[in-house]
């Protein structure tokens, strides 16, 4: 049995990052390890958070030990948690890294914790270079990444970027499936729940809306698709200026169904149960947790050939890979409805899903630990 401390997002914080850390904690607990999660008192100051709220309103999970201790903008809390971990001397401090904004806090905690000569700091890393760049990104990355003993990365692009900062051991494991959103429901039930016309077909754009995710490309491409029964369902909270999309939304009219707001965990299944396919028209990417929701619900995908997306969605098996251009995206959207392609993709999901296991991800992290 090992003592594992997880430092990162968890209840009461919302979103996929918190779900990932809580799921990994459960896997390690099921394997007999002692697990403690230390999460934030302040993750982002309200003035810097682009969404409406950072929090969920559900009760804390009864099966996990979660303590709120880390203020991401208060260095005294970084030092305090670092000293606490140094004293407690867990075998592993496990962190998730997705933005240089976390580097000062995480780097300080990691450096102090591992100074006891026993504790190893491991990182399950989403991104090295952020999607929106700032002058402080590289110094912040150097500060944090240099304090980590080993990594598990989820795309070769991240691995290449990581090697610019550190030679610490690193192993690949693809992003696991999100299984915490339940199972598919009947399409009629999903349409009724979302107030959608069951006579129409729906393509889904899902998740937080940011410039790099290419919603503007998708709207332009969708305008080129001539299918009167096809609708584009856009579900997510805008993290950029919504008005920049207004001219195209007005032009498309009722062909686009906009559900503007963060989708609660309990509602995710309805969106993926009604969709013929998920579309990720990203301009840049490392990997995407949204693809792993689609894998859970066996929803075919159209993704652009950027970052690690083609590694996650092999072209012609469970979806189509296109270029991040309006014409290429439009061509793929039309191709989806040629013959029985969607049915063929659906049949391939059971075999492809075997690659995406939480147990595999957790095992790879311990493999890194054992190599140190």
N, C-alpha and C positions, 0 to 999 in steps of 0.2 A: 504494500500500500504506500502511495506517495501522498505528500501534502502539496496541493496545488492551489495557488491563489490567482484568481483572475482579476485583472484590473482593466476596466473598460465599461462600455455602455451596458446597462441592465435596467430592470424595472426600478423607477417609474418612467424611464425614458422609452420613447416609442421607436418603432422602425426596425429594419432588418438587422442592423448592427447589434441591437440589444437581443433580438431573437437568436442570433448566431452565438453570442457569448453564453446565453442561458442554455441553449441546446448543447453546447460543448460541455458545460458544467454537468448537465444531466448524464451525458455519455460517460464522463469520467467517474461520476458517482456510481453509475450502474456497474462499472468495472471494479468498484471497491475502493476508489481513492477518496481522500478527504478533500473537499472543495469549498473554498470561500470566495465570494465575489465582492470586490470593492469597487463601487461605482461612484458617480459624481454627486456632489451637492450642487455644483454649477458645471454644466458641460459647455454651453455657449452663453455668454451674456445676452440678455434679451435684445439689446440693440444690434447685435451681430447675427442673430438668428433670423433667417429669411422667411420661415414659415409662421404659422399661426400659434402653434404650441409645440413644445418639446416632449410633452408628457402624455401618458395614458391615464385613464381614470379607473382602470381595473385594479382589484386588490393585488398585493404582491404574491408571487407564487409560493405556495406553502412548502414546496419540496426543495427550495433553494435557500441558502444563507447569503443574503445580500445586505451589505452595509454601505450607506452613503457617506463617503469620507473625503473625496477629492474635489477641490475647487480648482477648476482648470485655469483660473486667472489669479489665484492666490498662492504665491510661492511658499508661504508658511505651511499650507496644507500638503504641498508636494514633499517638503522635507519631513513633515510629520508622518505621512504614510510611508515614505522611504525608510525612516528609522523604525517604524513599527514592523515593517517586513524584515528589516535587518535583524531585529530581536526575535521575531517569530520563526525566522529561518525556514520558510517553506522550501521544498525541493525545487519547485518551479513557480516563477511568476510568469503568467501567460497574459500577453497583451495583444490587442488588435490595433493595427495602425492603418489609417486611411487618409490622414491629412496632416501637413506640417504644423497646423494650428495646435495639435496635441503634443508636439515634440518637446517643448520646454517642460511641461508637467511630467509626461511619460519618461523623458530622458533623465530627469532628476530623480524620480522614484526608482527607476531601474538602476542608476549608478549607485545610489545609496544602498538599495536592497542587496545587490550582488557583492557589496564590499565585505559581507560577512564571510566570504570564502567558501560558502556552501550553496547558496541560492543561485540558480541559473535563470536567466531571463530569456523567454522564448516569445516569438512574435508571429502571429498569423496575419500576414500583411495583404491588404487590399491594393493599395497604390503606393508607389514611391513618389513619382512626380504628380502633382495634383492636376485636375482638369483645368482649373483657372489658376494661372501662374502669378506669383508675387516675388519680389526681390529677396524676401527672407526665406524662401522655400529651401534652398540648398543648405544654408547654414543650419536651419532647423533640422533638416534631414540628417545632416552629419552628426548633430548633437545626439539625436535619438538613436539612429541606426548604429552608431558606434558603441552604444551601451547595451546592445543585444547580443546574446550568446549564439542564437540560432533562429532560423526562420522556416516557415512554410509559406510558399507563394502559390498563386492560383493561375498564373499565366506566364508565358515565356517573356513577354514584354516587361513584366514586373521584375523577373529574374535578371534581365539585362540591365535594367535601371538600378537594381539593388547592387549589382557588382561594381557600379561606379562609386559606391560608398563603403563597402565592407566585403571582406572575404570570409565572413563567418559562415558556418555550414548552413545550407539551405536545401530543402527538398520540395518537390512539386506535389500538390494534391489539388484536384479541381474543386471548385466551389460546390459544396454538397447541396442536395435538394432541400428546399424548405418544405417540411412536412407538417408544420404547425398550423397550417391554414385549413385543415380538414380535407374532405373529399369532395369530388364533383357532386353537384346536385342536378336534378332534371332541368333541361334547358328552359322549359316552360316556367318552372319555379324561379329560375334566375331572372328571366325576363320580367316576371311579375314583380319580383323584389326590387329590380332596378328601374321599373317603369319603362320598359323597352317593348317595342313592337316585335312579337315573335315571328312575324312574317318576313322580317328583314334579316340579313346576314351582317355580322359585325366583325371588324378587325379591331384589335385592342392596342392602344398605346397606354402603358401603365407605369406609374411611379412618379417621383418628384420631377418636376419639369424645370430643366436647366438648359442653358444654351447648347452645351456640348451634346445633348441628347437628340438634337435634330428634329424637333417637332415641326419646325418650319419646313424642313425638307419633305417630311411626310405629308404635310398639308398640301404642298405644291404637287407632290407626286399623286396624291389621292385625287386631285382635281383632274388629272389626266385619265383616270380609270373610268371607263364607261360601263357602269353597272348600276342601274336604277334601284336595285334591291340591296345594295351594299352600303353599309354605314361604317363610319370610323368612330369608335368609342374611345374618348380620351379621358382617362381617370387618373387624377393626381393633383397635387398641390403645386402652384406656381412658385418657383424659387427665383424667377426673374420677372421682367416686366410683361405682364399678361397682354398689355395693349399692343405690343409688337405683333401679336398674332391676329389682332382684331380684323384687319382687312381681309385676310384669307378666311377666317371663320365666317365673316359676313358673306363672302362670296360663295362659300360652300353651303351655307344655310343649314337646312335640316339634314344634310348628308353627314354632318358631324354632330355627335352627341357628346357634350362636354359636362363631365362630372368634376367640377372644380373643387378640390379639397382632398385632404389626406384620407386614404381609405383605411378604415379600421380593420384589424386582423380578422374579425368575424365576418366581414363583408367581402374579403378577397375572393373566396370561392365562387361567389356569384358572378364576378367579372370574368373569371377564367372558365366558368361553365357555359357562358353565353357566347364566348369568342370562337370564331373559326380559326383564328391565328393571332399570335402576338407579333407586333412589329417593333423592332428596335432600330431606328434610323440614325444611330449614333455617328457623330463626326469623329470622336475619339473614344477610346474605352480601354480598360485593362481586362475586366470581366464584368459580369452583371448578375446581381442576385435575382433580378426579375426573370432571367432565363431559367433559374432553378425553381421558381414558382411554376413556370410553364411546364417544366419536366414533371413536377409533382402532379399536375392536372392533365398531362398528356396533350398539351395544346401546341400545335405546330408553330414554327417561328419564321420570320423573315428578319435577318440581321445584316448589318453592314460589315464589310471586310476591314475591320479596324481592331487593333489590340488583340485580345484573346477571344473575341466573339466567335471566329471561325473554329477555334479549338473546342469550344463548348457546343456549338451547333454545326456539326459536319454537313456540308452542302449536299442536299439530295437525300438525306436520311430522315431527319425530323424537321427539316425546314430548308430554306433557301438562303444563300449568302450572296449579297449584291454589293455594288460599289456605293459609297456614300454620296450619291448624286441623285437628283430628282428623277432623271430618266431611268436609271437603273432600278431605283426603288419602285417606280411605277410599273416597270416591266415585270418585276417579281410579284407584285400584288396581283397583276392580271394572270400571271403564270399559275398562281395558287389554285385558280378555279378552272384550270385546264384538265379535263378528264377526271380521274379519281385520285389526283395527287394528294389531296388532304387526307383521304382515307389511307393511302399508302404510308404517309408520314405517321399517322396515328398507330399503325400496326408496328412501327419500328421502335416505339418508345420503350417497351419493356426491356429490350436488349440494351438500349443506350443508357437507361437509368441506372444500370448496375455500376456505372463509373462513379456515381455521385453519392457517396456514403459518409455520414458524419463519423462513423466508427473509423473509417479509413483516414479521414482528416486528423482525428485525435491520435490515431496510431502513428501517423507520420510525424506529428509533433514530438511524441515520446521517442520515436526513432532518432530524431535530431538530438534530443536530450541524452540518449544513451551513447551517442557518438562523441559527446563533449569530453 
